[in-house]
């Protein structure tokens, strides 16, 4: 189910530009609904019913063909809602000619005609919806940028703000301190002096 939710793509929401859809509210009556420029009311009735003309400010010249998601006249490409409420593309004269051809024998339709009919109603096929998007590459790239930035910040802080180590961390100083403990016989029971052979002047085997 999570995979299906991930594949939900809002293709033409109510405020998406360039698709003839605006974020206005529903009209109050079909008689007062506006008609698109270049079209008559009779032409619009062949595309959208009288009861749906009041929603024209939202659906543009798209044919309202079903309930869709939530009963709203918007378009979604989603595996959980495979049939959007409106068609993907707007109605035009070329599409109307193809629709009339569609009403006849489908053997007279070419493969290209069938593809145009499908693409008029849907933006993606199921194969395209389920295809990998490659977003994991972007995620890995962002993760690497974050790690690189954190590493550079750590190196900068270490170089500029971290004080130098005390001399007790120096290897030569630690060797001298160890020999001093051996010479004075410091902790001869369990300490470093207990491991030194004072008679032969070497480490005990």
C-alpha positions in Angstrom: 0.0 0.0 0.0 2.9 2.3 0.8 4.3 1.6 -2.7 1.0 2.6 -4.2 0.9 5.8 -2.2 4.4 6.6 -3.4 3.3 6.2 -7.0 0.4 8.7 -6.6 1.3 11.6 -8.8 -0.8 14.8 -8.8 -0.6 15.7 -12.5 -3.1 18.4 -12.9 -4.2 19.8 -9.5 -6.8 22.6 -9.4 -4.2 25.4 -9.5 -1.7 24.0 -12.0 -0.9 26.5 -14.7 -1.0 25.9 -18.4 -3.8 23.3 -18.2 -6.8 25.6 -18.2 -7.6 24.8 -14.5 -8.1 27.5 -11.9 -8.8 27.4 -8.2 -12.3 29.0 -8.3 -15.3 27.6 -6.6 -18.3 25.9 -8.1 -20.9 28.1 -9.9 -24.4 28.4 -8.6 -26.3 27.4 -11.7 -25.7 26.0 -15.2 -27.3 28.9 -16.8 -24.8 31.3 -15.5 -21.7 29.2 -16.3 -19.2 30.8 -18.6 -18.5 29.4 -22.0 -14.9 29.0 -23.3 -13.8 31.6 -25.8 -14.4 30.3 -29.4 -17.1 27.8 -28.3 -20.8 28.0 -28.2 -23.1 26.7 -25.5 -24.2 23.9 -27.9 -20.7 22.8 -28.5 -20.0 22.7 -24.8 -23.1 20.7 -24.1 -21.6 17.9 -26.3 -18.6 17.8 -24.0 -20.0 18.6 -20.6 -23.5 18.0 -19.4 -25.7 20.9 -18.3 -25.4 19.8 -14.7 -21.6 20.0 -14.9 -21.4 23.3 -16.8 -21.5 25.1 -13.4 -18.0 23.5 -12.7 -16.5 24.9 -15.9 -14.2 27.4 -14.1 -12.5 24.3 -12.5 -12.4 21.7 -15.3 -11.8 24.0 -18.3 -12.7 22.1 -21.5 -12.1 18.7 -20.0 -14.8 16.1 -20.2 -16.0 14.9 -16.8 -16.3 11.2 -17.1 -16.4 9.7 -13.6 -16.4 10.1 -9.9 -12.6 10.0 -9.5 -10.9 10.8 -6.2 -13.3 12.3 -3.7 -15.8 13.2 -6.4 -13.9 16.3 -7.3 -13.2 17.4 -10.9 -9.4 17.0 -10.8 -6.9 14.8 -12.4 -4.6 12.2 -10.6 -2.4 9.5 -11.9 -2.6 6.9 -9.1 -2.7 3.2 -8.9 -5.2 3.4 -6.1 -7.5 5.5 -8.2 -6.9 4.4 -11.8 -9.9 6.3 -13.3 -9.6 10.1 -12.8 -12.8 12.2 -12.8 -11.8 14.2 -15.8 -9.7 13.5 -18.9 -6.1 14.6 -19.0 -6.3 16.8 -22.1 -8.9 19.4 -23.1 -11.5 18.8 -25.8 -10.7 20.1 -29.3 -11.9 19.6 -32.8 -9.1 17.1 -33.7 -10.0 15.0 -30.7 -13.7 15.1 -31.5 -13.0 13.7 -35.0 -11.1 10.9 -33.4 -13.9 10.2 -30.9 -16.3 9.9 -33.8 -14.0 7.4 -35.4 -13.7 5.6 -32.1 -17.5 4.9 -32.1 -17.2 2.8 -35.2 -15.2 -0.4 -35.8 -12.0 -0.5 -33.7 -10.4 -2.5 -36.5 -10.4 0.7 -38.5 -8.3 2.5 -35.8 -4.6 2.5 -36.2 -2.2 1.9 -33.3 -1.3 5.6 -33.4 -5.1 6.5 -33.1 -5.5 4.2 -30.1 -2.4 5.7 -28.4 -3.8 9.2 -29.0 -7.1 8.2 -27.5 -5.4 6.8 -24.5 -3.1 9.8 -24.0 -6.0 12.1 -24.3 -7.6 10.5 -21.2 -4.5 9.5 -19.3 -1.0 10.9 -19.0 0.8 7.7 -17.8 0.4 4.0 -18.5 0.5 1.5 -15.6 4.0 0.5 -16.7 5.1 4.1 -16.5 3.5 4.6 -13.1 5.3 1.5 -11.7 8.7 2.3 -13.4 11.5 3.3 -11.1 11.9 7.1 -10.9 15.6 7.2 -10.1 15.0 9.4 -7.0 17.3 7.2 -5.0 20.2 8.8 -6.9 19.2 12.2 -5.7 18.8 10.9 -2.1 22.3 9.4 -2.2 23.7 12.6 -3.7 22.1 14.7 -0.9 23.4 12.3 1.7 26.9 12.5 0.4 26.8 16.3 0.3 25.7 16.3 4.0 28.5 13.9 5.0 31.0 15.9 3.0 29.9 19.1 4.7 30.0 17.6 8.1 33.5 16.2 7.5 34.8 19.6 6.3 33.2 21.3 9.2 34.8 18.9 11.6 38.2 19.3 10.0 37.9 23.1 10.1 36.9 23.1 13.8 39.8 20.7 14.6 42.3 22.8 12.8 41.2 26.2 14.0 39.5 25.8 17.4 40.9 22.6 18.9 43.9 23.3 21.2 47.2 21.4 20.7 47.6 18.1 22.6 49.7 18.3 25.8 53.3 17.1 25.8 52.2 14.0 27.7 50.7 12.7 24.4 54.1 12.9 22.7 55.6 9.4 22.1 59.2 10.5 23.2 57.8 12.0 26.4 55.9 8.8 27.2 59.1 6.7 26.7 61.1 8.9 29.0 58.3 8.7 31.6 58.3 4.9 31.4 62.1 4.7 31.9 61.8 7.1 34.8 59.3 4.7 36.5 61.6 1.8 35.8 64.7 3.6 37.2 62.9 4.5 40.4 61.2 1.1 40.7 57.7 2.5 40.6 55.0 -0.1 41.5 57.2 -3.1 41.4 54.3 -5.5 42.1 52.0 -4.9 39.1 53.4 -1.9 37.4 55.9 -1.5 34.6 58.8 -2.0 37.1 57.6 -5.6 37.7 58.2 -6.5 34.1 61.8 -5.3 34.1 64.8 -7.6 34.8 67.1 -5.3 36.9 69.9 -7.9 37.1 70.2 -8.4 33.3 69.0 -4.9 32.4 66.2 -6.1 30.0 62.6 -6.9 29.9 61.5 -10.1 31.6 60.7 -13.0 29.3 
